């Protein structure tokens, strides 16, 4: 039947009307009918392509647009429709090619510029995306929403370029001025503000974005990081858990959740999340490397085929030329009778190099693809040209350059080179991080450091050291990792290594309080008390609210005999943290040195209620109980101290003293021997051992031990007293009297034992020895002190009675005054 071609336009117009109404099904029916009438008109194919694109049939739209161009390549709008269909179907590369064709004809088309910017953004062509979006903004036909999206494309491209976050914020703000409902711009601005440190503003933007797009895992994770930075740890953890429910592989959510749980004390949960983030990041990097290797193999294989073909052609040409030359030479030089022989010999031997070893070709040992070099350039080129450091990829080139510089100038002094440990460790990353960019390496280092912090809290010191070392191999300029590893090594009693790591942390960050404290506590263990005071003072200058710094400095001042300073520091530590074990322990030691034995015993008991494994507390309470004459309790305390700290020679010496007081001479002697094994120069143990031997009748041994004690400490009153009493029993009265008199002269307040020895030395005299002038003066001074104390007590009681009477009279006067006031009021 005859079909009027004009009817096709009627159907086409009907399709356009239906498309404006939004009825894509009716639109397609109309265009299908139009093409049945007249399939040769490319405009109808173009309209149906547009209708299919709006209907969601992108493949059909691409086919119709291609049919349009096949019929008439001058219809550039078909490129726009096909490009948009490619983009919506996920093929951004082909979309960019079609947009390019369109913009060659209409370079000022702002709508197509905007669409191409979107496609380029997806392909990672960030500079092109920024250029197109800004060029589109110069057009006048854009709607407000399209203008807003152009600014958003600019912001996204700049963020991926790691540009200044301030520029990203400005672009997002411009987008929101055109469309304040563009929630993606709010989210991007929140991410930029997070980088700028505006955490509250970042939280507000992410919250606004989440009200419109609650399924955005990125928004939840970003708000979680902002809340973490504001120390809202519980809210940050909740946000990150929500993000992980939406997207289980969100690195930002994993790392933020790990940090939040770390602050909340859930160290196991923090360790699990940080470990997941590390493993996911390494697995992703391995997959990327595998894809790169596979792509390189494909490129190499493709290049190899082309080179093989070129080599075959070149080899054939050379063989033909050589054969022609050989035949020509034979015709000129050979004799006539030898021509037949030459013809029978066959073609001459090919002297050209084989194809596999041809100059410029790849050898089997070298599998990396190389660019072809012109023949004339190959003769002058070196066999292995040295690659400049700037051309090296990753860190391997920098590592080789460093070795080259060191080898070039081996005669430089260490100070002239100025190679520091952190710089050398920055040179070459571990194998698992090769190929990562700087931001990824820093992120991985941060994850290792957080995992190390969790392991410190869980007591996994080896894991802590391993993770810190991994982090430092990635980024050696992270002071926290040096400080954390130093603390782990300190807890492992690797004190010298701990001091080195803490010093490196302080070199990188002189304001690192934890590094000062770690170094101070390590130096305290090695006996460098003066340096401990310096480090703790530096830490307190940075942060006065550090109880550990106060308690550590208190312990160091005790070692330096600065008892008032130690007492003040210990009280400051306890005021900041009533559960500070070291503070209470230093307080008990200071009170003990001030002869406040009751307070010292109470402070030591407080320590033991907080930590029953504190050896110093058992020792201090034992010393206090000795002064309180509680020898049974003191012996038990010293025994507990020895069980916890078998290397404590002073605990053995003090328990020997207690056992001597209790009459347990055998136990006292055994403790003295053990103390002298640990410290052969311990004078206290020598004196107690000498006294035990004196009591047991081993006078020569007593004299020997006392003399040895005096050799180490020439002004030891106890040693003179014991030796004097031993000489007296050995009938060496002159020596006994001399030693006892020296003891009295050295230590008059503790005259009881030396005086007994002196009297025993004079007991052979039938006439009783009269009291010495010193003894008379001592007794008078004692009586005078007792009278003064009694008078002071009576004066205090009298003052108290007067104060009570005055108070009572004042109260009575007030009552009378109140009664009068009531009567007047009545």
Steps between C-alpha positions, in 0.01 A plus 500: 500500500609858441618692810507875487850609623350811653323282753843427652526864605155479660613202706824678581317810621272279709808337653643840591172596669491176698864547604421846638218344702746246642331197337807327362307186408258699284794693357675181391181365344461816295861499379483130418196570284681789332798280413273232359363761263834656409823345637729720291462822694790528751320762709237247605774254599654777709168579671442135579855476638421788733171336603672167572761679710225664706326162528820338635577287194855626463619229262206569270572871517864435403390289204250759375751784540758295309237440226443873482871567451525222246234671290620855552823569688430871506232464770729576793217479753515123451848508657353674803218244538730205449761645737243550772371146447854364527553697822176382657582141406838530679735543202647844575792459258276467192280777636798738505585409138147582382494822702830596341351453152202716590712778655720516191195638323351696790786583744294755694217261591488531880270199555735264317798648682330419828417146390857442379633626834295232673635229269858622541458499877402133487805423284733681740582776249486757775656799326269453203200467731586828674559676168167381354296580810641853523450554126140386535444753778587779257196406292165668549256219417566289814237452767581562865522128573741441212716790617503349847610165355780671306638641824461156659703340219772761559499424873515123447785528250701728729446267794628206298799712398571553873476873437463764769189404706414869519446505122279190528292673768459808283386292201247310714370825647453639148307184409273539803432863412346379174326194649481481879346152474813355336589272788800348327662845509431515874673165543805604295525827691482302824794287385701809409423669832614184676837538328514867599432414865154660515350196670175656623425643154583165344258326735223748414547452124504121527188504718322716243606261224383196699151643535465470123728203426495276811635209296836676438770304682751776420287759680469280810873428504596866448271616778647228719852630437388857575343388827810302587708815459259678738546219756142377465623143491175314556315698229794450263491124559123489434541690173777271378304188588210638294741567211633143516148361490447689174845431357700229672828597333511870590862564604419836656226342713726212609788723602277757672311229688831350611619837630169567678495157668859557602397817682198324653720226644377220272849404392402163357237659278746770396757235411249304291388805301852631441612154393209475255591839354866401461418166338243656268741775396783254429267264311367788290853610422600145403202477266591834342858385450379174345277694260790729406727200436233334287448819300876537453520142375228565245674815377831318484346210313343739249828686453686172474285385211568822310873477566514135394332584170738793449799277578388240246461764228838655584671160501358408158614830351850454638523145370393613152760780498776268620415240239506760223838632621643152521386409147643822361838435660502145368423618146786751507770299681429134428663307210281354223577138585393549857159641408336158492640416840379827638154436364491161670602636835164670557443838648778656705488474878306775670745694714243740638421474868198284583168666556503425873829684553447777249616841616219686668298181567413375844718232656339215696650629823344842458123464507411865544368674189722768348439766243649442156812710442598636159785316334732802490438574868580147611865518401563798734280390788655328801409139566334573833418873533484623856150602595474831688354496848198699388406226254503227761163372604391478862771494766747260335665776297541719809650204685754440223581873491564501875740207472670672208552820698641310797736300279609809308614682817617236748758732652242739651471513875179382662407853597558630146269243342216580735317177421245455774313180573159636403623614156658165420188311611289717270703383203369152421158372607433133576409276204128497579485882461689534172296693249280675758473877488603713795151540645439123493833434667420751775155348549648150528760628746223656711310170504812314611555755778140470624526123495821531699326720755226239545761229544675707766177514700447125452854426617624367166839666509655299217204584276531864600866512403430320171216738404697810599796377296271443201358850539847651523614319187213671322541841660790558735385851589214393725604584858216296649641176355844569646342580837272193497786268410712661769228433759468137389876451524501664843241251620720223357792638705688595181583829661782624277297438183200667663707810575625513139150471354360759739786737415423458129134578569604817683735599221206488259253656745650687798146544640428126530409455867471119487854472360637712788321275749619177337859618492476621860362169626764304308778719639357460851552126470866546400564744786533829309283689748618849407406448133165361617426823683588699187276294270208506742536875543491541120184287484335702778591825327295374206215347701459550875218246515724195459493292821764263360744789458445613861536149645809417289670823601409426863676162478807661341514770768484231766807339344669842504411544872274796418233383745289822513491520121406132477222547756358798309512318164338187642212703646451675165484164322242366746291816472481450123443124518404345835572155353857584395702212647839663440381819670389320815820294497718811481290659774561204731875520432511874567303465826732220602802724450325768705449245784122512463482122525123487558430710190752296301331175603157636408622621158665163430178320601309723255743400225449132573122542486546640148774263385592200710803426283685824576829388656597853607182532705569174685854623569389842626235354728754251632738786587218690671403193706861456611491852647163415658660185657259274307771253404266217402308719256824651371648157430187405304517820296867452414429140402225616262740756352766235445249266332402777258850644459768233562777743402422741786813477717365765738194285569729211598705731722193644675350155555834390646478793743143400599600137549794612713258694720282189528796281590492301174875514452515225239241669279668838547837356395347335191335829397829689544684249282233533227510880520880500465475269198278758333712796614845417645544862613181519711626636833168443684515126427865485609414664835206268569710196407777620730249548784359146449850357510575699814192359672585146383851539646684524168686811615772486239240474226311790653816713508578404138152591374492825698845597371385426143197721555724780626720461194198575282353763734761645740240693705261215577413529870333155513813331366719674765254399772488133396875478460554675833272252681676210325842635606372532856398136511839410353663684797633770269364779715705784354377433147148445631498833681639680194234352266215571740613856552510548120150358477376742767668790325354409158142429608411650840117473463524121468733455795339197663689220326843670486466604869433142603810390313704776660384401849573136424848598390551667843343217703839356601550810714376421855391858549167568328543739215329832580262663254683704242442870455326427171257256666414753766435768240290257297282413797452866592410585142248217499338615823489859374334391177241302696422801723468726194266256337286481816489877525402533137224245550363685804515831313311348210233360729466833678464683170239251387299551818514877461394478137208275592387737776524801266298321237236401751473859625468627145221254427318602820525866404358424158207314653424789731517743210259288298255483792501881530443536126198268516349691791536828314343348192205371707 
